[in-house]
Amino acid sequence: MSNNTILVVDDEIGIRELLSEILRDEGYRVALAENAGQARNWRKQTRPDLVLLDIWMPDTDGITLLKEWASCGLLTMPVVMMSGHGTIDTAVEATRMGASGYLEKPVPLQKLLNTVGRALRGGQVKSPTILPLASLGRGPLIADLKRKLEQVAGLRIPLLLTGEPGTGVDLCARFLHHPNTPWVEPDTLAALADAPFDLLERAKGGLLFLKEIGDLNRLAQKGLLLLLGKLEKYNVRLVCSTSVPLASLVAQNIYDLKLYEILSNLCINVPALREHREDIPELASQILSRCIESGEASLRQFSTAALNGLRNHDWPGNLAQLTGTVHSLAITCTGDEISADDVKRILTSSTPAQAVAGVPLNIPLREARDIFEKTYFEQLINQESGNMTRVAERAGLERTHLYRKLKLLGIKLRNH
């Protein structure tokens, strides 16, 4: 008896029933969907081992659904396309988009079984570790962001990505990276001060991504200036990011004016999650699906009220905070459905309101902010039992930025 589950998507009931009967006789578990909408909902809840997908359907055609899954990072299983009146061009396009095979209807029994067996044996697709740009959303703001990135994709001049912490600047940088070329993303930016050309050597012919360059000290800023002068020699595309307006740092005389002028020549802002909250329900469902597929959580889904609760939240930590929240919901909820009360519980527990108390009002703002941040991070670390991945998710910070922040605040970690 096979443990493989096959999702059959076809608008013709006769085809669905015939394929279901054949596959069940062969020991497969079978799920059925009569249109793309049902298939889309089924895929959001769980990952089948194989999909047999009809191309011509009344609501959304199979090629479009295949592209949608690929762009959202949900094409993590083999998909065999089916059509009763397809062409060679159709089959080629389906394969190019990630399909594992193509069947022409009516499908001969032996060809069906051979194709299914081959797809299950050799077509397993692992969950991608790098998420696509669609993981930021599909609304007008993200569509505009994608257009801007596409416009600069062929340029070799440095690009500065700006945005609040957790907005997904790393996904934008990945979008600009050419396959089969080096990708260098240093864990710390200390090398800019010590050996900037080593970074160029590692990234030669590829892309160098430097995060949170607003945190650079003067020595590292000088190193970055030297690096900028050698980009063409090493054929490196430089992408930087900052969540702090560099202009304000220049005004405070803590950032090099020449460096700022060079980096600000080409700048793209990544919008905060609250600015495109219409994307939140779909993003939350995608994150939940990845949790289920990875084995971290049992099969469950969001109620409509729960999705509304997520959409109406302001998300100061942006996509990183949403990811952490959905992850917490996925592993702590006990029912098959995540409710609005579950969402409220997690969002309330993630807000350490008691940290605001005890900050004196008779001190300068900078000192008060440091006290608040120190208390905030100490409570997060305590609540997460020192799990820095979860602390970073809840704070909406990249881990490297988090460690720098903790060091500046004088917070010492166990085993560090």
Protein Blocks (a to p, Z undefined) as FASTA:
>chain_A
ZZbdcddddfbfklmmmmmmmmmmnopacdddfbfklmmmmmmmpccfbdcddfbdfkbc
fklmmmmmmmnopambccddddfbbcfklmmmmmmnopabdcdddddfklmmmmmmmmmm
mmcccddfbdcfklnojcfklmmmmmmmmmmmmpcbdcddeddehilpmmmmmmmpcghi
acdddfbfklmmmmmmlmmmmmgoiacddehkllpcfklmmmmmmmmmmmmmnopacddd
dfbdfklmmmnopacfklmmmmmmpccddddfklmmmlmmmmmmmmmmmmmmnopaccdd
ddfklmmmmmmpgolnlmmlmmmmmmmmmmmpmbfbdcfklmmmmmmmmmcfklmgopaf
kbcfklmmmmmmmmmmmmmmmmnnopaklmmmmnopafklmmmmmmmnopacehZZ
